[in-house]
Amino acid sequence: MGGKLREPLRDLAECSLPAALEAMGERWSFLILRAAFNELHHFEEFQSELGIARNILANRLARLVEHGILMRTAMPEDRRKIEYRLTDKGTALLPTMIALRQWGERWETGIAATPVLVDARDRRPIGPIEVRAHDGRVLTKQELIWSLPEDVADDAAEAQAAE
């Protein structure tokens, strides 16, 4: 991500990456999120499937709810039983989760994960998560630069320039 302009690395207050990391926390939060994507909804399910200590699980679930990633709902038939569901904000993390899984398969374990994530329509494996341009082209690191908001092209300006 070349060019003369770069991200202000010391300005943490306005940077979205530290904010995202603060919301997600650490390893257990990602594993809880993965479990939620796999249709686990109850404290006991998370605890038994992940083997996480109850106090850590309670803390991480509270953090994910606080950040709007999971929604906490008491079950109508038994108000003591709580259900955790992904919010739209949580569901938006799916590409991130898949990208991290693919990165881990390639660079850490060297082993394809099982089960394989496939397209429900044709049951073929999904492709790698990639950075794409507005027109769908796959971009490499060398094709990315930082730009100030006022220097970013928009469709209206491009259409006017083409006329």
C-alpha positions as MATLAB code, in Angstrom:
seq = 'MGGKLREPLRDLAECSLPAALEAMGERWSFLILRAAFNELHHFEEFQSELGIARNILANRLARLVEHGILMRTAMPEDRRKIEYRLTDKGTALLPTMIALRQWGERWETGIAATPVLVDARDRRPIGPIEVRAHDGRVLTKQELIWSLPEDVADDAAEAQAAE';
ca = [
       0.000    0.000    0.000;
       2.403    2.491   -1.350;
       2.275    6.142   -2.180;
       3.336    9.057   -0.034;
       0.233    9.076    2.137;
      -0.117    6.426    4.845;
      -2.350    5.673    7.783;
      -1.648    7.731   10.909;
      -0.370    4.869   13.024;
      -0.381    6.706   16.356;
      -3.940    8.023   16.076;
      -5.713    5.087   17.678;
      -8.860    7.008   18.625;
     -10.059    7.368   15.034;
      -8.650    4.161   13.553;
     -11.151    1.416   12.803;
      -8.686   -1.476   13.198;
      -7.964   -0.969   16.935;
     -11.690   -0.340   17.452;
     -12.522   -3.654   15.755;
      -9.887   -5.482   17.788;
     -11.262   -3.924   20.982;
     -14.741   -5.204   20.112;
     -13.587   -8.715   19.291;
     -10.989   -9.046   22.013;
      -8.955  -12.168   21.572;
      -9.025  -15.836   20.606;
     -12.057  -16.865   22.683;
     -14.227  -14.148   21.142;
     -13.420  -15.423   17.660;
     -14.138  -19.006   18.699;
     -17.476  -17.960   20.225;
     -18.310  -16.112   17.028;
     -17.377  -19.189   14.973;
     -19.692  -21.261   17.195;
     -22.500  -18.736   16.673;
     -22.013  -19.025   12.896;
     -22.364  -22.800   13.442;
     -25.803  -22.314   15.040;
     -24.861  -22.546   18.719;
     -27.088  -20.207   20.736;
     -26.963  -21.120   24.439;
     -24.338  -20.647   27.137;
     -24.214  -24.381   27.852;
     -23.673  -25.191   24.165;
     -20.792  -22.721   23.876;
     -19.261  -24.009   27.106;
     -19.427  -27.700   26.236;
     -18.389  -27.349   22.573;
     -15.510  -24.934   23.197;
     -14.304  -26.236   26.560;
     -14.030  -22.663   27.812;
     -14.175  -21.783   31.510;
     -17.585  -20.451   32.538;
     -16.231  -17.136   33.848;
     -14.290  -16.450   30.634;
     -17.298  -17.417   28.514;
     -19.601  -15.125   30.501;
     -17.111  -12.260   30.111;
     -16.673  -12.758   26.354;
     -20.399  -13.143   25.707;
     -21.064   -9.927   27.651;
     -18.397   -8.116   25.603;
     -19.838   -9.354   22.294;
     -23.340   -8.275   23.389;
     -22.028   -4.888   24.584;
     -20.445   -4.280   21.176;
     -23.627   -5.299   19.327;
     -22.115   -8.418   17.737;
     -24.437  -10.820   19.565;
     -27.950  -10.199   20.845;
     -28.928  -11.644   24.236;
     -32.573  -12.725   24.610;
     -34.370  -14.488   27.457;
     -36.412  -17.419   26.152;
     -40.183  -16.837   26.560;
     -40.864  -20.365   27.869;
     -38.166  -20.079   30.556;
     -36.829  -16.569   31.253;
     -33.788  -18.104   32.988;
     -32.659  -19.657   29.678;
     -30.757  -17.147   27.533;
     -30.228  -17.295   23.791;
     -27.394  -15.544   21.939;
     -27.868  -14.733   18.267;
     -25.720  -12.929   15.738;
     -26.824   -9.398   14.938;
     -26.391   -7.873   11.477;
     -23.143   -6.406   12.815;
     -22.016   -9.869   13.904;
     -23.052  -11.479   10.634;
     -20.989   -8.829    8.792;
     -17.900  -10.445   10.358;
     -18.385  -13.601    8.255;
     -15.905  -12.574    5.511;
     -13.341  -11.746    8.207;
     -13.827  -15.128    9.864;
     -13.505  -16.949    6.534;
     -10.405  -14.918    5.593;
      -8.754  -15.765    8.942;
      -9.621  -19.447    8.495;
      -8.174  -19.479    4.976;
      -5.057  -17.644    6.174;
      -4.601  -20.184    8.992;
      -4.974  -23.101    6.580;
      -2.354  -21.643    4.259;
       0.194  -20.140    6.642;
      -0.209  -21.820   10.043;
      -1.495  -25.383    9.801;
      -0.879  -26.090    6.117;
      -3.918  -28.356    6.286;
      -7.297  -27.775    4.653;
      -9.990  -27.452    7.315;
     -12.673  -30.100    7.710;
     -15.520  -29.768    7.069;
     -15.015  -27.765    3.879;
     -17.028  -24.555    3.443;
     -18.970  -24.854    0.189;
     -21.519  -22.940   -1.872;
     -24.970  -24.298   -0.920;
     -26.123  -24.047   -4.554;
     -23.528  -26.314   -6.181;
     -21.628  -27.706   -3.149;
     -18.298  -26.547   -4.598;
     -15.667  -25.082   -2.231;
     -15.739  -21.311   -1.842;
     -12.889  -19.304   -3.335;
     -10.334  -17.326   -1.366;
     -11.398  -14.055    0.219;
      -9.761  -11.308   -1.825;
      -9.539   -7.526   -1.953;
     -11.500   -6.333   -4.957;
     -11.785   -3.045   -6.804;
     -15.165   -1.383   -7.314;
     -15.327   -3.096  -10.749;
     -14.566   -6.583   -9.372;
     -10.855   -6.797  -10.234;
      -8.716   -8.617   -7.651;
      -6.178   -6.148   -6.255;
      -2.683   -6.891   -4.972;
      -0.912   -4.918   -2.249;
       1.016   -3.040   -4.946;
      -2.252   -1.790   -6.467;
      -3.486   -0.175   -3.249;
      -2.760    3.361   -2.044;
      -4.163    5.562    0.721;
      -6.157    8.617   -0.328;
      -7.689   11.534    1.511;
     -11.511   11.616    1.326;
     -11.499   14.694   -0.898;
      -9.236   12.913   -3.404;
     -11.391    9.784   -3.724;
     -13.137    9.494   -7.100;
     -16.871    9.064   -7.050;
     -19.210    7.818   -9.775;
     -20.808   11.255  -10.379;
     -17.436   12.965  -10.946;
     -16.270   10.149  -13.247;
     -19.480   10.315  -15.304;
     -19.157   14.091  -15.648;
     -15.504   13.806  -16.716;
     -16.406   11.180  -19.327;
     -18.935   13.525  -21.000;
];
